[in-house]
Amino acid sequence: VIDKAYDDHGLRTLATLIGGGLSMDPTAFGNLVCDILEPRQEKILYVEIANEAYQNADDETVAAVAAVVRRRLPSVYNGPDGVDFERTVAMANRIGASVLPVHLERSAPTGRQVRQAWDIKEFSRDRLISNQEPVGPLSSVAECRDARALAMHRALSIAMGAGAFVFHCGSLVYGV
């Protein structure tokens, strides 16, 4: 998928390492993933250590995997994400994340979902911000199919400092 997306379409991939818990040694897992990604660094947008880390991995597991990734892929690295901004920033600082994923609430009415992008400016002072899991046509918790609201959410995210915006339209990766 990584090679096809880049070679045929010029698209870089956001690689998520932990999405629903980790059933193997974190260091071995980090090395296994790096063996695949290291020769493809130019094809990777960045590596997300743990999607929704607050529910999928404890801090020690995230830190262990992050240590391996930073050693082998220093130019492509992301921190934990979640709805707890203070915890996210603290963990990102602990593991030296170069990208801070902002995971905004998706259960609010559409107007509130768009307005939340205003809050990104509070976190965009010292590193790249990614509006990692905004509401979208097939997002979990709540969906938004209003093209105007989706465009406004993306535009406000960028204006407030998010250099990346994930178009959340179902499983797998779609757009930046």
Disulfide bonds with the S-S distance in Angstrom:
none
